[in-house]
Amino acid sequence: MFKLSAQMSFWGALVLFFACGAVGVHGLWSVRGITDEATRADATGFAWFWLFLAAVALLICVLSALMAKGKLGRLDQ
């Protein structure tokens, strides 16, 4: 079976964090130009969803870094 190392998980989650964060921030910045109230509410919710995904990726990134440093216990157990 394929296993990911802690370093690979860290870098993958970091890339995902920046990608999702960029989409979320761009979405929130673009909301000002929308005049329809329902469309604006939908776009804002969609942007916050992307920022939530960025937060999850950041959590994975932090946990992977802690695993790589051995702060969460030994990896060979």
Backbone as CSV, one residue per row, in Angstrom:
resi,resn,N_x,N_y,N_z,CA_x,CA_y,CA_z,C_x,C_y,C_z
1,MET,0.831,-1.182,0.000,0.000,0.000,0.000,0.875,1.243,0.000
2,PHE,0.366,2.328,-0.511,1.096,3.584,-0.607,0.973,4.362,0.703
3,LYS,2.107,4.796,1.266,2.098,5.582,2.499,2.747,6.930,2.239
4,LEU,2.171,7.963,2.813,2.739,9.298,2.707,3.635,9.570,3.901
5,SER,4.770,10.179,3.653,5.620,10.571,4.766,5.083,11.867,5.365
6,ALA,5.558,12.191,6.565,5.102,13.415,7.222,5.540,14.647,6.437
7,GLN,6.736,14.588,5.843,7.209,15.727,5.062,6.371,15.916,3.802
8,MET,6.008,14.825,3.152,5.190,14.920,1.944,3.798,15.453,2.292
9,SER,3.246,15.015,3.403,1.952,15.529,3.843,2.037,17.010,4.175
10,PHE,3.151,17.412,4.802,3.340,18.824,5.138,3.344,19.692,3.886
11,TRP,4.161,19.329,2.904,4.271,20.155,1.694,2.989,20.126,0.864
12,GLY,2.329,18.977,0.798,1.069,18.901,0.068,-0.010,19.753,0.727
13,ALA,-0.077,19.694,2.056,-1.067,20.500,2.770,-0.744,21.987,2.673
14,LEU,0.535,22.326,2.635,0.915,23.731,2.503,0.492,24.288,1.145
15,VAL,0.696,23.508,0.095,0.253,23.924,-1.240,-1.271,24.056,-1.266
16,LEU,-1.966,23.105,-0.678,-3.428,23.157,-0.618,-3.904,24.368,0.178
17,PHE,-3.208,24.692,1.265,-3.554,25.856,2.072,-3.462,27.136,1.258
18,PHE,-2.350,27.307,0.539,-2.190,28.526,-0.249,-3.199,28.596,-1.402
19,ALA,-3.465,27.470,-2.034,-4.417,27.466,-3.150,-5.834,27.784,-2.669
20,CYS,-6.289,27.100,-1.620,-7.639,27.336,-1.108,-7.767,28.727,-0.504
21,GLY,-6.724,29.175,0.182,-6.755,30.516,0.756,-6.830,31.585,-0.308
22,ALA,-6.096,31.394,-1.390,-6.123,32.373,-2.479,-7.497,32.442,-3.123
23,VAL,-8.128,31.296,-3.336,-9.471,31.283,-3.919,-10.473,31.940,-2.974
24,GLY,-10.361,31.651,-1.681,-11.277,32.239,-0.708,-11.127,33.743,-0.577
25,VAL,-9.898,34.222,-0.487,-9.663,35.662,-0.365,-10.088,36.378,-1.642
26,HIS,-9.769,35.809,-2.790,-10.190,36.413,-4.049,-11.716,36.467,-4.136
27,GLY,-12.375,35.430,-3.667,-13.832,35.414,-3.674,-14.420,36.492,-2.777
28,LEU,-13.830,36.698,-1.595,-14.334,37.741,-0.708,-14.073,39.132,-1.271
29,TRP,-12.947,39.312,-1.943,-12.651,40.608,-2.560,-13.575,40.886,-3.741
30,SER,-14.008,39.850,-4.414,-14.849,40.027,-5.595,-16.318,40.244,-5.268
31,VAL,-16.718,40.039,-4.042,-18.122,40.136,-3.655,-18.628,41.574,-3.781
32,ARG,-17.754,42.548,-3.606,-18.183,43.949,-3.640,-18.823,44.335,-4.964
33,GLY,-18.412,43.700,-6.049,-18.936,44.057,-7.365,-20.264,43.419,-7.717
34,ILE,-20.785,42.548,-6.872,-22.041,41.846,-7.163,-23.203,42.678,-6.637
35,THR,-24.162,42.969,-7.508,-25.286,43.810,-7.101,-26.490,43.012,-6.621
36,ASP,-26.679,41.812,-7.118,-27.821,40.986,-6.706,-27.555,40.424,-5.312
37,GLU,-28.504,40.636,-4.406,-28.316,40.252,-3.006,-28.196,38.729,-2.823
38,ALA,-28.999,37.962,-3.530,-28.948,36.501,-3.401,-27.635,35.954,-3.957
39,THR,-27.194,36.490,-5.072,-25.929,36.033,-5.658,-24.760,36.414,-4.761
40,ARG,-24.836,37.597,-4.159,-23.777,38.030,-3.251,-23.693,37.114,-2.036
41,ALA,-24.840,36.725,-1.488,-24.859,35.825,-0.335,-24.284,34.457,-0.706
42,ASP,-24.636,33.962,-1.894,-24.096,32.677,-2.347,-22.591,32.753,-2.554
43,ALA,-22.120,33.836,-3.153,-20.691,33.996,-3.411,-19.911,34.125,-2.106
44,THR,-20.484,34.817,-1.127,-19.823,34.955,0.170,-19.723,33.602,0.870
45,GLY,-20.798,32.827,0.831,-20.758,31.493,1.431,-19.759,30.585,0.753
46,PHE,-19.664,30.677,-0.563,-18.706,29.878,-1.312,-17.268,30.270,-0.949
47,ALA,-17.018,31.571,-0.805,-15.687,32.041,-0.427,-15.323,31.583,0.980
48,TRP,-16.274,31.652,1.902,-15.998,31.172,3.266,-15.761,29.666,3.304
49,PHE,-16.417,28.922,2.429,-16.163,27.487,2.338,-14.717,27.217,1.923
50,TRP,-14.210,27.989,0.939,-12.821,27.827,0.521,-11.859,28.194,1.646
51,LEU,-12.199,29.207,2.428,-11.360,29.563,3.568,-11.411,28.483,4.650
52,PHE,-12.561,27.831,4.797,-12.637,26.686,5.717,-11.721,25.558,5.251
53,LEU,-11.729,25.284,3.950,-10.820,24.260,3.416,-9.364,24.648,3.653
54,ALA,-9.043,25.925,3.538,-7.684,26.397,3.811,-7.325,26.165,5.279
55,ALA,-8.281,26.379,6.182,-8.027,26.145,7.604,-7.785,24.663,7.892
56,VAL,-8.534,23.800,7.250,-8.325,22.354,7.416,-6.947,21.955,6.888
57,ALA,-6.559,22.518,5.745,-5.237,22.222,5.191,-4.140,22.728,6.111
58,LEU,-4.340,23.889,6.730,-3.351,24.416,7.678,-3.240,23.512,8.899
59,LEU,-4.353,22.987,9.371,-4.332,22.049,10.494,-3.553,20.790,10.132
60,ILE,-3.778,20.265,8.946,-3.039,19.087,8.489,-1.556,19.404,8.382
61,CYS,-1.249,20.601,7.915,0.138,21.031,7.785,0.828,21.086,9.152
62,VAL,0.165,21.658,10.131,0.733,21.752,11.475,0.901,20.364,12.090
63,LEU,-0.109,19.523,11.953,-0.005,18.168,12.506,1.102,17.366,11.824
64,SER,1.268,17.537,10.528,2.337,16.839,9.817,3.700,17.315,10.270
65,ALA,3.831,18.618,10.514,5.101,19.147,11.004,5.414,18.601,12.394
66,LEU,4.400,18.518,13.240,4.608,17.951,14.569,4.971,16.472,14.499
67,MET,4.339,15.753,13.578,4.676,14.339,13.403,6.112,14.179,12.915
68,ALA,6.526,15.043,11.997,7.881,14.940,11.452,8.931,15.223,12.517
69,LYS,8.603,16.114,13.450,9.546,16.441,14.534,9.462,15.451,15.680
70,GLY,8.482,14.552,15.671,8.333,13.560,16.713,7.627,14.080,17.961
71,LYS,6.915,15.173,17.850,6.239,15.775,19.010,4.940,15.037,19.364
72,LEU,4.406,14.215,18.465,3.168,13.494,18.723,3.412,12.031,19.079
73,GLY,4.613,11.720,19.441,4.948,10.352,19.756,5.818,9.736,18.675
74,ARG,6.330,8.556,18.929,7.187,7.914,17.946,6.384,7.427,16.774
75,LEU,6.945,7.556,15.588,6.237,7.163,14.373,6.297,5.665,14.110
76,ASP,7.255,4.955,14.727,7.421,3.533,14.438,6.625,2.628,15.371
77,GLN,5.737,3.172,16.153,4.941,2.352,17.064,3.763,1.748,16.358
